Amino acid sequence: MEQALYGPEGFFVSGAGPAAHFRTSVHASPVFAACMLRQLEMVDAALGRPDRLDVVDVGAGRGELLRTLLAQAAPELAARIHPVAVELSPRPPDLPPEIDWQADIPDGITGLLLATEWLDNVPVDVAVPTPTGWRLLLVNPKTAEETPGPPPSPTDTTWLTNWWPPAPTPPNAAMIKEFVGAEGLDQDTNSLINDVGEGGGRAEIGVGRDLAWAGAVGRVARGLALAVDYGHLRDSRPPDGTLTGYRGGRQVPPVPDGSCDVTAHVAMDSVASAGERVARCAYSLISQREALRALGADGGRPPLSLAGRDPAGYLRALAAASAAAELTDPAGLGGHLWLRQPVGVALDAVVAR
């Protein structure tokens, strides 16, 4: 996964960039950037409106969010923003010069650190349960053929124990035969029963993501670290995992050959716990639907009376409502999770209600 995404010919390093292959909240609508600007204004106020307000976008794509934030910000705020895009791909030739472009997260951030759909592309190992315990899943990068490999490391095994409860185990062959009686079963049925495994499902080991997020939070001197991503919690882990691929706007098998995005949802509670140990502050973990609505995104239709008074205004409001509805749809982008981890400021000061 590391090579497929970030190697010399990796998906995120070469080519046209993520926006050519899949739709994120950043690409969906300027409404997302407008809400993020309101979040930034809250951070700015909590920090006492410093002369330099850092805005660091980790996994910045081609800098789309930073460009929009600078364009939408009031002149006084825009003049104080120090925008930094963190990406491994080359700097886009049309990127505004005021946006810094670098491969590593800067230290001593005073302001807002953003990670919008970054953690789902931090590489993970996949583990499968076997009668002898967890085994790492090996994959052929050309054919995507999967085979069980060695056991996970002790660190990974501890993470699985703490954060990824095993899926319910289907009955084994002996249990089935004892229940239904072995006599009279034909050869095909016996063969099918004997093929039933001792366990099912797969898990995506989140140790690397915990470390990546804790490292990012540790770069914030004062302000807010905000992660927005596809995610799940311990009590509702998907039993078969979430590993998948995207190419050209379509979901495809996750073949790790560099031709497609390879992604998996994030164990957001584990990530939050790792960040809390660094920030030593209370955090907030809510759905994007809740977060964006609190920041002013409204998916409701504008009143028809507006069409009579201001037809152009009505159309603009209708378009904004449609965009907000997409961003807050609980079955889609609205189901993302927002993790806010403040550093050196009060949580209440940076969470809209």
LUMLOKE-898001 format. One record per residue: residue number from 1; x, y, z of N, C-alpha, C in turn. Coordinates in pm, whole numbers, plus 50000, padded with zeros to 5 digits. Example, Ala and Ser with C-alpha at 12.3 -4.5 7.8 and 13.67 -1.06 7.14 Angstrom:
BEGIN
(1 (51319 49431 50780) (51230 49550 50780) (51320 49670 50780))
(2 (51285 49775 50708) (51367 49894 50714) (51290 50003 50787))
END
This chain:
BEGIN
(1 (50085 49879 50000) (50000 50000 50000) (50088 50125 50000))
(2 (50196 50121 50077) (50290 50234 50080) (50346 50263 49942))
(3 (50392 50158 49873) (50450 50175 49740) (50344 50217 49639))
(4 (50225 50158 49651) (50118 50186 49554) (50072 50331 49561))
(5 (50076 50389 49679) (50028 50527 49695) (50140 50630 49686))
(6 (50257 50598 49743) (50360 50701 49760) (50496 50664 49702))
(7 (50507 50549 49633) (50630 50512 49566) (50656 50601 49445))
(8 (50766 50577 49373) (50802 50663 49259) (50690 50678 49155))
(9 (50614 50572 49133) (50501 50578 49039) (50368 50568 49114))
(10 (50367 50608 49240) (50249 50591 49323) (50134 50681 49282))
(11 (50016 50641 49324) (49893 50708 49284) (49892 50855 49323))
(12 (49940 50887 49442) (49934 51026 49489) (50055 51109 49447))
(13 (50156 51046 49397) (50278 51118 49361) (50280 51156 49214))
(14 (50223 51071 49130) (50220 51098 48986) (50076 51116 48941))
(15 (50057 51167 48821) (49922 51180 48766) (49856 51312 48800))
(16 (49725 51317 48774) (49650 51442 48783) (49606 51477 48925))
(17 (49620 51383 49019) (49579 51412 49156) (49445 51351 49190))
(18 (49411 51352 49318) (49290 51285 49365) (49161 51333 49298))
(19 (49150 51463 49271) (49025 51517 49218) (48986 51455 49085))
(20 (49083 51399 49013) (49053 51335 48884) (48992 51197 48902))
(21 (48994 51145 49026) (48953 51006 49046) (48837 50989 49143))
(22 (48824 51076 49240) (48714 51061 49335) (48676 51198 49391))
(23 (48557 51202 49450) (48497 51327 49496) (48504 51332 49648))
(24 (48574 51432 49701) (48580 51451 49845) (48495 51572 49884))
(25 (48483 51596 50013) (48408 51713 50059) (48470 51842 50005))
(26 (48603 51846 49997) (48672 51965 49947) (48633 51993 49803))
(27 (48623 51888 49722) (48592 51905 49581) (48443 51920 49555))
(28 (48360 51878 49651) (48216 51874 49626) (48154 52013 49614))
(29 (48201 52108 49698) (48133 52237 49700) (48214 52340 49778))
(30 (48205 52468 49737) (48264 52576 49819) (48199 52588 49957))
(31 (48082 52526 49976) (48016 52530 50106) (48107 52469 50214))
(32 (48178 52363 50177) (48268 52300 50273) (48377 52397 50316))
(33 (48436 52466 50221) (48540 52564 50253) (48484 52679 50336))
(34 (48360 52720 50308) (48298 52827 50385) (48282 52786 50531))
(35 (48242 52661 50554) (48229 52611 50691) (48367 52600 50757))
(36 (48466 52555 50679) (48601 52545 50734) (48655 52684 50768))
(37 (48616 52784 50690) (48657 52921 50721) (48596 52966 50854))
(38 (48472 52931 50879) (48410 52965 51008) (48483 52895 51122))
(39 (48525 52769 51097) (48603 52698 51197) (48735 52770 51223))
(40 (48799 52814 51117) (48926 52887 51130) (48907 53017 51207))
(41 (48797 53086 51183) (48770 53210 51255) (48754 53185 51404))
(42 (48695 53071 51441) (48682 53037 51583) (48819 53011 51644))
(43 (48904 52940 51570) (49040 52914 51619) (49116 53045 51634))
(44 (49102 53133 51537) (49169 53263 51540) (49127 53341 51665))
(45 (48998 53344 51694) (48949 53415 51812) (49001 53352 51940))
(46 (49003 53218 51946) (49052 53148 52066) (49199 53177 52092))
(47 (49274 53203 51985) (49417 53232 51997) (49446 53380 52019))
(48 (49342 53462 52022) (49362 53605 52041) (49405 53677 51915))
(49 (49369 53624 51798) (49399 53684 51667) (49549 53717 51652))
(50 (49632 53612 51642) (49776 53634 51634) (49816 53700 51502))
(51 (49934 53761 51502) (49983 53826 51380) (50001 53725 51266))
(52 (50038 53605 51301) (50052 53499 51201) (49965 53381 51242))
(53 (49873 53344 51155) (49780 53234 51181) (49812 53121 51084))
(54 (49873 53014 51134) (49910 52902 51047) (49786 52821 51009))
(55 (49778 52785 50882) (49677 52691 50834) (49751 52585 50754))
(56 (49761 52465 50811) (49840 52358 50753) (49745 52248 50706))
(57 (49745 52222 50575) (49657 52122 50515) (49741 51999 50483))
(58 (49720 51890 50559) (49797 51767 50542) (49724 51677 50442))
(59 (49794 51636 50337) (49728 51566 50228) (49646 51664 50147))
(60 (49714 51769 50101) (49644 51885 50043) (49601 51866 49899))
(61 (49625 51750 49839) (49587 51732 49700) (49666 51824 49610))
(62 (49596 51914 49544) (49662 52015 49463) (49640 52155 49522))
(63 (49611 52158 49653) (49596 52284 49723) (49460 52347 49709))
(64 (49358 52269 49673) (49226 52325 49645) (49165 52395 49766))
(65 (49174 52332 49883) (49109 52391 50001) (49179 52520 50043))
(66 (49310 52522 50043) (49382 52643 50083) (49354 52758 49987))
(67 (49347 52729 49858) (49315 52834 49760) (49179 52897 49792))
(68 (49081 52811 49819) (48945 52861 49844) (48938 52937 49976))
(69 (49006 52888 50079) (49005 52959 50206) (49063 53099 50191))
(70 (49173 53112 50119) (49234 53244 50099) (49141 53336 50021))
(71 (49070 53279 49923) (48979 53360 49841) (48857 53406 49919))
(72 (48809 53322 50012) (48686 53354 50085) (48712 53437 50210))
(73 (48833 53434 50265) (48861 53502 50392) (48854 53654 50374))
(74 (48811 53721 50478) (48812 53868 50478) (48956 53917 50465))
(75 (48976 54032 50404) (49114 54080 50380) (49200 54084 50506))
(76 (49145 54129 50617) (49224 54137 50741) (49272 53999 50784))
(77 (49185 53899 50774) (49222 53763 50812) (49318 53703 50709))
(78 (49287 53718 50582) (49371 53662 50476) (49515 53713 50487))
(79 (49532 53839 50530) (49666 53897 50540) (49748 53830 50650))
(80 (49681 53769 50749) (49753 53706 50859) (49771 53556 50841))
(81 (49699 53497 50745) (49706 53352 50726) (49840 53313 50663))
(82 (49902 53213 50722) (50022 53151 50664) (49983 53011 50618))
(83 (49951 52994 50489) (49901 52865 50440) (50016 52770 50401))
(84 (50004 52645 50446) (50106 52543 50416) (50035 52418 50366))
(85 (50072 52375 50245) (50022 52250 50189) (50127 52142 50211))
(86 (50087 52032 50274) (50178 51920 50297) (50143 51809 50200))
(87 (50231 51781 50107) (50208 51682 50003) (50342 51625 49954))
(88 (50338 51502 49902) (50459 51440 49847) (50473 51464 49697))
(89 (50366 51500 49631) (50372 51525 49487) (50439 51660 49460))
(90 (50485 51683 49336) (50549 51811 49303) (50450 51928 49318))
(91 (50503 52046 49346) (50422 52165 49360) (50350 52196 49229))
(92 (50218 52218 49232) (50146 52254 49109) (50197 52386 49053))
(93 (50215 52395 48924) (50271 52519 48867) (50182 52641 48885))
(94 (50050 52620 48902) (49960 52733 48914) (49926 52766 49059))
(95 (49996 52707 49155) (49966 52732 49296) (50006 52875 49332))
(96 (49918 52951 49400) (49954 53087 49440) (50083 53089 49521))
(97 (50170 53185 49499) (50301 53186 49564) (50295 53197 49715))
(98 (50185 53251 49769) (50177 53267 49914) (50154 53135 49986))
(99 (50121 53029 49913) (50101 52897 49974) (50233 52821 49973))
(100 (50283 52789 50092) (50403 52707 50102) (50369 52563 50067))
(101 (50464 52493 50006) (50444 52354 49963) (50561 52272 50015))
(102 (50534 52173 50099) (50642 52094 50156) (50596 51951 50184))
(103 (50694 51864 50204) (50665 51722 50220) (50635 51682 50364))
(104 (50678 51764 50459) (50662 51729 50600) (50579 51834 50675))
(105 (50512 51790 50780) (50433 51881 50862) (50528 51973 50939))
(106 (50510 52104 50931) (50599 52194 51004) (50577 52184 51155))
(107 (50677 52226 51229) (50668 52224 51375) (50624 52361 51426))
(108 (50572 52363 51549) (50538 52490 51613) (50419 52560 51552))
(109 (50318 52485 51507) (50201 52544 51443) (50119 52622 51545))
(110 (50085 52745 51511) (49990 52824 51588) (49873 52855 51497))
(111 (49766 52781 51512) (49653 52796 51422) (49580 52665 51403))
(112 (49554 52629 51278) (49469 52515 51244) (49546 52415 51160))
(113 (49550 52292 51206) (49604 52181 51127) (49486 52099 51075))
(114 (49477 52084 50944) (49367 52012 50880) (49418 51880 50822))
(115 (49338 51776 50839) (49367 51649 50774) (49235 51597 50717))
(116 (49203 51644 50598) (49076 51608 50534) (49098 51488 50442))
(117 (49046 51374 50484) (49064 51248 50410) (49213 51221 50383))
(118 (49293 51240 50487) (49434 51202 50484) (49456 51066 50549))
(119 (49399 51045 50668) (49428 50925 50744) (49383 50797 50673))
(120 (49279 50805 50592) (49234 50684 50522) (49335 50637 50418))
(121 (49432 50723 50385) (49538 50684 50292) (49672 50664 50361))
(122 (49675 50670 50494) (49794 50625 50566) (49793 50472 50560))
(123 (49900 50410 50511) (49896 50265 50486) (49865 50183 50611))
(124 (49791 50075 50589) (49757 49980 50695) (49794 49839 50651))
(125 (49821 49754 50748) (49826 49611 50722) (49688 49554 50750))
(126 (49655 49448 50677) (49528 49379 50698) (49558 49245 50764))
(127 (49478 49210 50864) (49493 49083 50935) (49365 49001 50921))
(128 (49383 48869 50917) (49269 48778 50910) (49279 48678 51025))
(129 (49164 48641 51085) (49168 48542 51192) (49182 48401 51136))
(130 (49260 48320 51202) (49278 48179 51165) (49264 48095 51291))
(131 (49254 47963 51280) (49245 47879 51400) (49362 47898 51497))
(132 (49477 47947 51447) (49593 47967 51533) (49615 48114 51570))
(133 (49516 48200 51541) (49528 48341 51575) (49535 48429 51452))
(134 (49558 48559 51474) (49564 48655 51364) (49683 48626 51273))
(135 (49664 48648 51143) (49771 48641 51044) (49763 48764 50955))
(136 (49879 48819 50920) (49881 48928 50823) (49840 48875 50686))
(137 (49773 48960 50607) (49732 48921 50473) (49835 48972 50373))
(138 (49891 48881 50296) (49986 48917 50191) (49912 48933 50060))
(139 (49961 49023 49973) (49893 49048 49847) (49995 49058 49734))
(140 (49962 48998 49621) (50044 49011 49502) (50011 49145 49437))
(141 (50109 49237 49424) (50076 49372 49374) (50035 49375 49227))
(142 (50054 49268 49155) (50013 49266 49015) (49878 49201 48994))
(143 (49850 49095 49071) (49726 49020 49049) (49623 49044 49159))
(144 (49665 49101 49272) (49581 49120 49391) (49544 48989 49459))
(145 (49611 48880 49424) (49587 48753 49492) (49631 48765 49638))
(146 (49547 48719 49730) (49573 48732 49873) (49600 48596 49937))
(147 (49699 48591 50027) (49731 48470 50101) (49766 48506 50244))
(148 (49731 48421 50341) (49770 48448 50480) (49921 48440 50495))
(149 (49976 48530 50579) (50119 48536 50601) (50154 48514 50745))
(150 (50258 48582 50794) (50303 48562 50932) (50211 48630 51032))
(151 (50228 48599 51160) (50150 48667 51263) (50186 48815 51271))
(152 (50095 48900 51315) (50129 49042 51338) (50233 49055 51448))
(153 (50296 49172 51454) (50391 49200 51561) (50317 49208 51694))
(154 (50389 49197 51806) (50322 49213 51936) (50248 49347 51949))
(155 (50306 49454 51894) (50239 49585 51900) (50108 49582 51823))
(156 (50110 49524 51703) (49988 49515 51623) (49885 49425 51688))
(157 (49931 49316 51748) (49838 49224 51815) (49771 49292 51933))
(158 (49847 49370 52008) (49788 49445 52119) (49684 49543 52069))
(159 (49713 49612 51957) (49616 49705 51900) (49488 49631 51861))
(160 (49501 49517 51796) (49383 49439 51756) (49301 49399 51878))
(161 (49367 49359 51984) (49297 49318 52107) (49220 49434 52167))
(162 (49282 49552 52165) (49219 49669 52229) (49115 49737 52142))
(163 (49134 49736 52010) (49055 49824 51924) (48972 49753 51818))
(164 (48995 49626 51790) (48918 49560 51684) (48867 49426 51735))
(165 (48750 49425 51798) (48695 49299 51848) (48676 49200 51734))
(166 (48701 49071 51760) (48686 48972 51652) (48542 48959 51607))
(167 (48526 48928 51478) (48392 48905 51425) (48336 48776 51483))
(168 (48202 48765 51490) (48144 48639 51538) (48196 48522 51456))
(169 (48232 48414 51525) (48289 48297 51459) (48177 48207 51409))
(170 (48175 48172 51278) (48074 48080 51229) (48099 47940 51284))
(171 (47997 47858 51292) (48015 47723 51345) (48110 47642 51258))
(172 (48196 47561 51322) (48286 47478 51243) (48216 47350 51200))
(173 (48287 47269 51124) (48226 47150 51065) (48172 47055 51172))
(174 (48251 47035 51279) (48208 46942 51384) (48079 46987 51450))
(175 (48068 47118 51474) (47947 47171 51538) (47825 47152 51449))
(176 (47843 47177 51316) (47730 47160 51224) (47685 47016 51220))
(177 (47780 46923 51212) (47744 46781 51203) (47676 46733 51329))
(178 (47723 46786 51444) (47661 46746 51571) (47518 46795 51578))
(179 (47492 46914 51520) (47358 46972 51528) (47261 46903 51432))
(180 (47304 46880 51307) (47212 46826 51206) (47223 46676 51193))
(181 (47331 46616 51247) (47350 46473 51231) (47427 46442 51104))
(182 (47534 46367 51118) (47621 46340 51004) (47563 46233 50912))
(183 (47477 46146 50964) (47424 46036 50882) (47336 46091 50770))
(184 (47355 46036 50655) (47270 46072 50542) (47317 46193 50464))
(185 (47423 46264 50510) (47472 46378 50435) (47547 46330 50312))
(186 (47515 46387 50196) (47584 46343 50075) (47725 46402 50071))
(187 (47804 46354 49973) (47944 46394 49965) (47960 46544 49943))
(188 (47877 46605 49857) (47890 46748 49829) (47860 46832 49953))
(189 (47758 46790 50029) (47725 46865 50150) (47835 46854 50253))
(190 (47890 46732 50267) (48002 46715 50360) (48120 46803 50321))
(191 (48146 46809 50190) (48259 46891 50143) (48236 47038 50173))
(192 (48112 47085 50152) (48079 47224 50180) (48094 47254 50328))
(193 (48047 47164 50414) (48057 47184 50558) (48203 47191 50601))
(194 (48285 47103 50546) (48425 47100 50587) (48503 47222 50541))
(195 (48446 47296 50442) (48511 47418 50395) (48482 47538 50485))
(196 (48387 47526 50576) (48355 47636 50666) (48472 47660 50759))
(197 (48521 47782 50767) (48641 47812 50846) (48611 47824 50993))
(198 (48717 47840 51070) (48706 47859 51214) (48676 48003 51250))
(199 (48683 48092 51155) (48657 48233 51183) (48630 48306 51054))
(200 (48591 48430 51062) (48564 48506 50941) (48610 48647 50959))
(201 (48602 48723 50849) (48629 48864 50856) (48776 48897 50841))
(202 (48802 49028 50853) (48938 49080 50844) (48942 49213 50917))
(203 (49060 49252 50956) (49077 49376 51031) (49188 49458 50969))
(204 (49174 49589 50976) (49275 49683 50926) (49346 49743 51047))
(205 (49474 49712 51061) (49549 49746 51181) (49584 49895 51179))
(206 (49540 49968 51282) (49550 50113 51280) (49670 50173 51352))
(207 (49770 50093 51386) (49884 50146 51461) (49952 50260 51386))
(208 (49975 50242 51256) (50042 50346 51178) (49964 50475 51172))
(209 (49834 50466 51167) (49750 50586 51165) (49750 50656 51300))
(210 (49748 50578 51407) (49757 50639 51540) (49887 50717 51554))
(211 (49996 50658 51509) (50126 50725 51519) (50130 50849 51430))
(212 (50073 50838 51309) (50073 50952 51218) (49994 51069 51276))
(213 (49878 51040 51334) (49796 51147 51389) (49860 51206 51515))
(214 (49912 51119 51601) (49979 51169 51722) (50097 51258 51683))
(215 (50170 51220 51578) (50280 51302 51531) (50234 51436 51479))
(216 (50121 51437 51408) (50067 51563 51356) (50020 51653 51469))
(217 (49949 51597 51566) (49902 51677 51681) (50021 51734 51757))
(218 (50129 51656 51765) (50248 51702 51836) (50317 51820 51769))
(219 (50281 51849 51644) (50339 51965 51574) (50263 52094 51603))
(220 (50150 52084 51672) (50069 52202 51703) (50113 52258 51837))
(221 (50162 52381 51836) (50200 52447 51962) (50076 52498 52034))
(222 (49989 52567 51961) (49861 52613 52014) (49763 52620 51898))
(223 (49641 52574 51924) (49539 52579 51820) (49457 52453 51816))
(224 (49422 52410 51695) (49332 52297 51677) (49384 52205 51569))
(225 (49385 52075 51599) (49409 51972 51499) (49275 51911 51464))
(226 (49241 51909 51336) (49110 51863 51289) (49128 51757 51182))
(227 (49077 51638 51209) (49077 51529 51112) (48934 51503 51067))
(228 (48914 51494 50936) (48782 51464 50879) (48800 51343 50788))
(229 (48725 51236 50816) (48750 51115 50738) (48635 51015 50748))
(230 (48636 50922 50652) (48555 50801 50667) (48602 50730 50792))
(231 (48511 50685 50877) (48557 50622 50999) (48454 50532 51062))
(232 (48498 50462 51164) (48410 50374 51243) (48463 50369 51385))
(233 (48378 50318 51476) (48411 50311 51618) (48416 50164 51661))
(234 (48473 50140 51778) (48501 50003 51823) (48377 49916 51826))
(235 (48265 49972 51867) (48144 49891 51881) (48078 49860 51747))
(236 (48128 49920 51639) (48065 49896 51508) (48170 49880 51399))
(237 (48279 49809 51429) (48378 49783 51326) (48315 49696 51216))
(238 (48343 49725 51090) (48291 49641 50982) (48358 49504 50986))
(239 (48283 49395 50994) (48344 49263 51016) (48440 49219 50905))
(240 (48419 49267 50784) (48507 49229 50674) (48600 49341 50631))
(241 (48614 49444 50715) (48702 49555 50681) (48642 49644 50574))
(242 (48721 49741 50529) (48671 49841 50433) (48768 49866 50318))
(243 (48876 49790 50310) (48978 49816 50208) (48917 49813 50068))
(244 (48943 49917 49990) (48889 49924 49854) (48976 50015 49770))
(245 (48942 50027 49642) (49017 50113 49552) (48923 50206 49476))
(246 (48980 50316 49423) (48905 50411 49340) (48992 50452 49222))
(247 (48927 50457 49108) (48996 50505 48988) (48892 50564 48894))
(248 (48920 50685 48844) (48832 50746 48746) (48689 50761 48792))
(249 (48670 50787 48921) (48535 50807 48973) (48460 50680 49005))
(250 (48525 50565 48995) (48456 50438 49021) (48531 50358 49126))
(251 (48454 50280 49201) (48512 50189 49297) (48566 50069 49223))
(252 (48690 50030 49254) (48757 49919 49185) (48825 49831 49289))
(253 (48864 49708 49252) (48939 49625 49346) (49068 49695 49388))
(254 (49109 49681 49514) (49226 49754 49564) (49358 49687 49525))
(255 (49387 49684 49396) (49512 49625 49348) (49625 49725 49374))
(256 (49724 49691 49455) (49827 49788 49493) (49939 49800 49390))
(257 (49903 49842 49269) (50002 49855 49162) (50026 50001 49122))
(258 (49968 50095 49196) (49986 50236 49166) (49884 50294 49072))
(259 (49797 50211 49017) (49700 50259 48918) (49573 50315 48981))
(260 (49552 50291 49110) (49428 50336 49174) (49458 50377 49318))
(261 (49365 50453 49373) (49369 50485 49516) (49341 50357 49593))
(262 (49417 50332 49698) (49391 50220 49789) (49363 50282 49926))
(263 (49246 50257 49979) (49201 50328 50098) (49123 50235 50190))
(264 (49121 50270 50318) (49040 50198 50416) (48992 50298 50519))
(265 (48871 50278 50570) (48815 50367 50670) (48902 50367 50796))
(266 (48884 50470 50878) (48973 50495 50990) (48907 50457 51122))
(267 (48982 50389 51208) (48935 50363 51345) (48950 50493 51424))
(268 (48850 50579 51415) (48864 50716 51463) (48877 50726 51615))
(269 (48818 50632 51689) (48831 50638 51834) (48973 50604 51877))
(270 (49037 50512 51807) (49177 50479 51837) (49268 50597 51804))
(271 (49244 50660 51688) (49320 50778 51649) (49302 50890 51752))
(272 (49177 50912 51795) (49149 51016 51893) (49223 50991 52024))
(273 (49227 50866 52067) (49295 50831 52190) (49445 50859 52178))
(274 (49502 50828 52062) (49645 50855 52040) (49672 51005 52043))
(275 (49584 51084 51980) (49601 51228 51981) (49583 51289 52119))
(276 (49491 51233 52196) (49465 51285 52331) (49588 51269 52421))
(277 (49661 51160 52402) (49781 51139 52484) (49887 51244 52456))
(278 (49884 51302 52337) (49980 51407 52302) (49926 51544 52343))
(279 (49801 51573 52305) (49743 51706 52330) (49709 51729 52476))
(280 (49676 51621 52548) (49637 51629 52689) (49520 51725 52708))
(281 (49428 51725 52613) (49306 51806 52620) (49188 51720 52578))
(282 (49070 51756 52626) (48949 51689 52581) (48930 51710 52432))
(283 (48868 51614 52366) (48845 51624 52222) (48698 51606 52191))
(284 (48662 51636 52066) (48525 51620 52018) (48525 51530 51897))
(285 (48433 51433 51892) (48422 51342 51779) (48274 51331 51741))
(286 (48238 51393 51629) (48098 51396 51585) (48093 51374 51435))
(287 (47972 51355 51383) (47955 51335 51239) (47973 51466 51163))
(288 (48009 51454 51036) (48019 51574 50953) (47884 51644 50943))
(289 (47778 51569 50941) (47644 51630 50935) (47624 51726 51051))
(290 (47656 51679 51173) (47642 51766 51291) (47738 51885 51284))
(291 (47862 51857 51244) (47963 51963 51244) (47930 52074 51146))
(292 (47894 52037 51023) (47867 52138 50921) (47740 52215 50951))
(293 (47639 52149 51004) (47517 52221 51039) (47544 52323 51149))
(294 (47628 52288 51245) (47662 52383 51351) (47743 52500 51296))
(295 (47814 52477 51185) (47895 52583 51123) (47818 52659 51015))
(296 (47689 52631 51002) (47606 52713 50914) (47562 52651 50785))
(297 (47601 52525 50756) (47555 52460 50633) (47410 52415 50651))
(298 (47323 52461 50563) (47181 52429 50573) (47135 52368 50442))
(299 (47091 52243 50449) (47047 52175 50328) (46901 52198 50294))
(300 (46833 52286 50368) (46692 52312 50340) (46672 52400 50219))
(301 (46563 52381 50147) (46533 52463 50030) (46499 52605 50072))
(302 (46541 52705 49995) (46503 52843 50026) (46354 52862 50002))
(303 (46290 52959 50067) (46146 52981 50050) (46115 53023 49906))
(304 (46003 52971 49855) (45964 53005 49718) (45936 53154 49702))
(305 (45901 53220 49810) (45874 53363 49802) (45998 53440 49755))
(306 (46117 53385 49783) (46240 53451 49740) (46252 53452 49588))
(307 (46195 53351 49524) (46203 53344 49377) (46132 53462 49313))
(308 (46021 53506 49375) (45949 53620 49320) (46021 53752 49342))
(309 (46084 53766 49460) (46153 53891 49492) (46291 53901 49426))
(310 (46362 53785 49423) (46501 53787 49376) (46530 53653 49307))
(311 (46492 53640 49179) (46511 53512 49110) (46656 53464 49111))
(312 (46751 53553 49086) (46891 53512 49084) (46937 53469 49223))
(313 (46892 53543 49325) (46926 53506 49462) (46867 53372 49500))
(314 (46746 53346 49451) (46682 53217 49480) (46763 53103 49419))
(315 (46809 53119 49296) (46887 53015 49231) (47019 52991 49304))
(316 (47082 53100 49349) (47206 53083 49425) (47180 53009 49555))
(317 (47073 53046 49624) (47040 52982 49751) (47004 52835 49731))
(318 (46936 52807 49619) (46898 52668 49588) (47022 52584 49561))
(319 (47118 52641 49486) (47242 52569 49458) (47320 52543 49587))
(320 (47325 52643 49675) (47396 52627 49803) (47329 52522 49890))
(321 (47195 52521 49889) (47122 52422 49968) (47148 52281 49915))
(322 (47154 52267 49783) (47181 52136 49723) (47320 52087 49760))
(323 (47418 52178 49755) (47555 52142 49792) (47563 52105 49939))
(324 (47495 52181 50025) (47496 52151 50168) (47429 52017 50195))
(325 (47323 51986 50120) (47254 51859 50139) (47347 51742 50106))
(326 (47429 51757 50001) (47524 51650 49967) (47628 51633 50077))
(327 (47678 51745 50129) (47782 51740 50230) (47733 51685 50364))
(328 (47602 51697 50389) (47548 51654 50518) (47464 51527 50509))
(329 (47459 51465 50394) (47383 51341 50376) (47444 51231 50462))
(330 (47373 51178 50562) (47432 51079 50652) (47472 50951 50582))
(331 (47413 50924 50465) (47450 50804 50390) (47571 50827 50299))
(332 (47620 50951 50295) (47734 50984 50209) (47838 51062 50286))
(333 (47872 51181 50234) (47976 51262 50296) (47939 51305 50438))
(334 (47811 51319 50465) (47769 51359 50599) (47798 51255 50705))
(335 (47828 51132 50662) (47863 51027 50755) (48008 51028 50799))
(336 (48090 51115 50737) (48227 51130 50783) (48229 51169 50930))
(337 (48341 51143 50994) (48358 51183 51133) (48457 51300 51142))
(338 (48424 51395 51229) (48511 51511 51256) (48574 51490 51394))
(339 (48705 51484 51398) (48779 51476 51523) (48848 51609 51546))
(340 (48805 51679 51650) (48868 51806 51687) (48951 51785 51812))
(341 (49082 51811 51802) (49171 51797 51917) (49242 51930 51942))
(342 (49193 52009 52038) (49257 52138 52068) (49387 52119 52144))
(343 (49477 52212 52125) (49605 52213 52195) (49624 52352 52254))
(344 (49622 52362 52386) (49646 52490 52452) (49531 52588 52445))
(345 (49414 52545 52395) (49294 52628 52396) (49178 52543 52444))
(346 (49072 52607 52490) (48956 52535 52541) (48876 52473 52428))
(347 (48828 52350 52450) (48748 52282 52348) (48624 52363 52313))
(348 (48556 52418 52413) (48433 52492 52387) (48456 52613 52296))
(349 (48578 52665 52296) (48607 52785 52216) (48620 52752 52068))
(350 (48641 52626 52033) (48664 52590 51893) (48560 52493 51839))
(351 (48453 52469 51914) (48345 52379 51870) (48216 52459 51863))
(352 (48162 52473 51742) (48035 52544 51725) (47923 52459 51780))
(353 (47824 52525 51838) (47708 52453 51897) (47582 52484 51818))
END
